[in-house]
Amino acid sequence: KIRPYSKSELAQAYAPEITSQAALARRLERLNRPLTEALRQTGYYTKQRLFTSRQVALIFEYLGEP
C-alpha cells in the first residue's frame, strides 16, 4: 500500500529476516543510483525519518513492492 513509511518500517518490509536496525543500516535507497536521484528530486535528504507517499511510490517503482 502506498502511504508514508518510516525508513526502518520500509527497510524491514524489504528484508524481514534481519533486524530493523540492520535493515536501516543497509539504506535501501543507496542500492540503486537512479532511485537515489529520483528520491532527491522529491526533496529527499538522508536524515529524513519518513518516506513520503510519493517517495514510497518511487521506491516501489524501482525496487518492486516488498
N, C-alpha and C positions, 0 to 999 in steps of 0.2 A: 504494500500500500504506500503510495506516495504521500508523505507527510514529513514534518520536521523530525529529525532524529538527532540524538546526541552522538558524538563521534564514537564513544565506546559502545553504545547500543547498536549502531550500524556495523561497526567492526566485528562485534560479537555475532551478528547475523551472518556475516560472510565467513567467519572462522569459529564456529561454535565449539570446536574441540579444544580451543585454548582459552585461557582466562581473558576477561575483558581488558585487563591492563596490558597483557601481552598482545592482544589483538590491536589495541590502540597504538601500541608501540610500532606495529608494522606500518601504520599510516597508509591506509588503502589508497589515498589519493596520490601517493608517490609511486605506485606501481605502474602507472600509466601516464606518460607525459602529455598526450592530447587531453586526457581527462583533467590533469592538473591545470593546464592552460584554460580549459573551458570553465573550471571552477573559479579561477582567478578573474575571469571576465564577468562573473556574477558578483564580485566583491568579496570572494572568499579570502580569508587570511588564516595563517597556520594556528594562531592562538584562539581562533573561534571555537566555541564549545559545542555549538549545534550546527548541523547542516540544515539549510532552509529546504522547503519543498522543492524549489527549483533546482537546488544543488543535488538533492536526492534523485530527482528525475534524471539529471545528467549522469550520476553515478550508475543508476540502473541502465541507462542507455549504453554506457561504455563498458560496464562490467557484467551486465545482466542482473536479474533480480537474485537476491540471496536464496 
